[in-house]
Amino acid sequence: MQNISVIGAGTMGRGIAFACALSGLAVSVQDKFEESIEGCKDYIIKQFDKSIEKGKLSRQEAEERKEKIRYFQELEGAVRQADLVIEAVPEVMELKVDTFKELDRYAPSGAILATNTSTMSPTEISAQTSRPDRCIALHFFNPVPKMKLIEVICGLETSERTIEESFHFGASIGKECVKINEFPGFAVSRMNCLIGNEAMNMVMEGVGSVEDIDKAMNLGLNHPMGPLELADLVGLDTRLRNMEYLHKTLGEKYRPCPILTKYVKAGHLGKKTGKGFYTYS
């Protein structure tokens, strides 16, 4: 796979785009909002500068890779030559289904259509396409350039060829892949949402401060990032949508913590808005 299209230039989309570009693949990034495109460009430039500073790339190599990235506001042009399309739009089932319908219309018939969903059914997302055998979920983790894992989740009709090609793609951008059978929340999100939600309940109950609960997880369980800091990084609105979906599909133990709902209603969405469980300058 040499031509990768990324649909959605938010936190996950721009990270996926950079990871692909860093490996020398041709990348097309699409987002209907101009400010998201500009934010993606700035992010990718900064990430390449960091790669140069760390000695991972020469300046010439970085410039060559940046020249292979194209940006689009309309979807049709962004996927016209794609071998693999990775959808990274918000975690709203209706939005993902509508996006896949468009991708099915405009992407080459042999292209793989992948969703970066962290909880939702690739079978349901792909059911309205003419190629469910070429649809799959590729769940990347934030921040994408640093995180080594991709969960590969197969829909009911995903073919073995699609799975194999997805694993080859992951290896080509320096990621380890694990195959997970489809079930709400998959493996990582199902466990991570429970840990994060319990940490929020502990804050609400006064068990400890935000900082101390995160520090306890850092040092006591060797987590590189505390669950509350991670929730801020993911986006509290995204985490709430995930929890609501898991609560609906898996039951009462996934009921979102009231403090999470309150923060989202207040517009305190985490790092992207400057305030969540932490305050960011």
Secondary structure, 3 states (H helix, E strand, C coil): CCEEEEECCCHHHHHHHHHHHHCCCEEEEECCCHHHHHHHHHHHHHHHHHHHHCCCCCHHHHHHHHCCEEEECCHHHHHCCCCEEEECCCCCHHHHHHHHHHHHHHCCCCCEEEECCCCCCHHHHHCCCCCHHHEEEEECCCCCCCCCEEEEEECCCCCHHHHHHHHHHHHHCCCEEEEEECCCCCCHHHHHHHHHHHHHHHHHHCCCCHHHHHHHHHHHCCCCCCHHHHHHHHCHHHHHHHHHHHHHHHCHHHCCCHHHHHHHHCCCCEHHHCECCCECC
